[in-house]
Amino acid sequence: MKNLVLSCTLALATSLVAATAWSADTAPPTDASKSKIVCKNEATLGSRLPHRVCKTQAQLDQEKQNAKEATNEFQRDGSQQLEKGS
């Protein structure tokens, strides 16, 4: 019985990991690939079922850039607070 539960759990975990993979090509970006729609299954907090999100490659690139800038700003502001001795 324990083996059956373990096998089912392993199968479910494997399928969820496979479901979160991007469905995009690994070709270098071009103008045509920037407008290509890329879909991803994202996990929802509090749910076992992922939901599908589709965006253009340009939107994904912009979100990635915004996240980098926000992280850099947060780290820069945090280091300034440490220097002031707050």
N, C-alpha and C positions, 0 to 999 in steps of 0.2 A: 504494500500500500504506500509506504514512504517513497519507494522508487517511482511509482506512478505519479505521485504529487511532484516529486523532484523533476521528473521528465516533462510534465506539463508546464511547470514553472520555467524550466529552461527553454522550452519551445516558445512560450509566450515572450520571454525576454529577448530571444533571438529574433522573433518576428517584429517586435517593437523597434529594435535597433535597425533592422533592415528597412522598416517603414520610414525612418527618419532620414534616409539617404536622399541627397539631392538628385534630381533627374536632369542635370545639366551636362553639357559636353565640356571636355577639358581643353577645347581649342582656345587659342589666344583671342581676346576680345576684339571685335570689329564693330562698325556702326550697326550692321545687321544683327550681330549677337547682343548688342546693348538693348535692342527692342524685343529680343526673344523673351518669352514668358517662361519663367522657371517656377516649378511648384515643389513644395516641401510639406511633409507631414510633420506638424509640430505638436509636442506634448502639451497638454493643458493641465495646469496645476489643479489637483483634486479630481482628475479624471484619468481613467486608464485608456481612453480612446483618443488618439491624436486627431487634430483637425487639419485640413488641407489649406495652405496659404499659397497663393500664386501672385507673383510680382514680376516686373521686368528686371532684367539684369541691371539696368541703370538705377532703378529704385533700390535694389540690394546694395549696389556700390555706394549710393548716397547714404544709406543707413549705416553701412560699415564705416564710412568716413566720419559721419556724425558721432558715432560711438567712440571712435579714436579721439576726436577732438574733445569730447566730453570727459574722457578718461584723462587726457593730458591736462585739461583745465583743472580737474579735481585734484590730480597729483601736484600740480603747480601751486594751487591754493593751499593745499595741505602742508606742503613744505614751507610756504611762507608763514603759516601759522606757527609751525615749530620754531622757526627762526626768531619770531617775535616773542616766544616764550609764553604763549597763551596758556 
